[in-house]
Amino acid sequence: MMSRYKSFIATSVIRSDDTKKPTITVLSDPLNSGKYIACFSNTDCEELVNGYNYDELLSIRNAINDALTDIDVRESVAELNSKDPGYYPFND
């Protein structure tokens, strides 16, 4: 069964405060039933040099790809459940 919320973290981003990694959280879209949204947090660059190096950008891209895959799966399961309610385990 899928969890209600899922977060994807760009783990390769190096910050002076390691607790603030760029994060994408997938949530149910409150305006569109069966759809999902991605909320970004900690994406600002507060370091001396404001920007991301190649490895950091790659980590962010991977987090975005993971969030997109999660949304694809969740929306596909929601669509299948709308056609055959309760058949596919889903916690939302």
N, C-alpha and C positions, 0 to 999 in steps of 0.2 A: 504494500500500500504506500502511495506517495505521501510525503509530508505536505502540510499546507503551504509552508514557505520554504524557499531554498535560496541560499546565498552562494555566490561565486566570488572568490577573492583573487585579485591579481597579486599572487604571492611573491613575485620577483621584484616588485617595486620596492626600492630602498628609500626609507624615510628616516629622518632623525628620531622620530617617534614611531617605532615599529608597530604600534597598535593601530595606526591609521592607514591601512592598506586600502587601495581602491576596491570597492565591493559593489556587486550587482545582486539585488534581491528580487526574486520573481514572486509576484503577488497576483491574486485574482483581480481582474479588472472590475471595479465596482460599477462601471457604466455598461459593460458588455458581458452578459452571462456566458460562461464557457470560454472566455478569452482571458489573457494574462498580460501583465505589464511588467517592465523591468525598471526598478528604481536604482539609480546610481548614488553612491555616497563615497566620500573621501577621495574625490577625483581631482581636487585642486592641488596645485604644486606649491607647497610652502617652503621649499628648500631654497638655499642660496641661489642656485641656478634653477629657474622655473622651467621645467621641461622633463621629458622622459627620454631615456636612452633606448637603444634598439631592444635590449632584453626586456626592459620594463614595458615597452609598447607591445611586444610579443605576448607578455604575460596578460596584459589588459585585453588583447585580441582573443586570447584563449579563454579568458573569463567571459567575454561577450559571446563567443561561439558556444560555450557550455550553457550559458543562459538561453540562447536561441534554441538549442537542442532541447532543453528542459521545457521551454514554452511549446515547441512543436509536439513533444510527447504528451504534455498535459492537455493541449487543445485537441489532439487526436483521440485521446482517451475520453475526453468530455463529449466529443462528437459521437464516438461509439456508444457511450452510455446514453446519449439522447435517443439513439435508435433502439437500444436494448438495455433499459435501465437496470442497474445493479449487477450486470454481468461482469464488468471489469472493475477490479478493486481500485478505489480512488478515494482519497480523503481530502475533500475540499469543501 
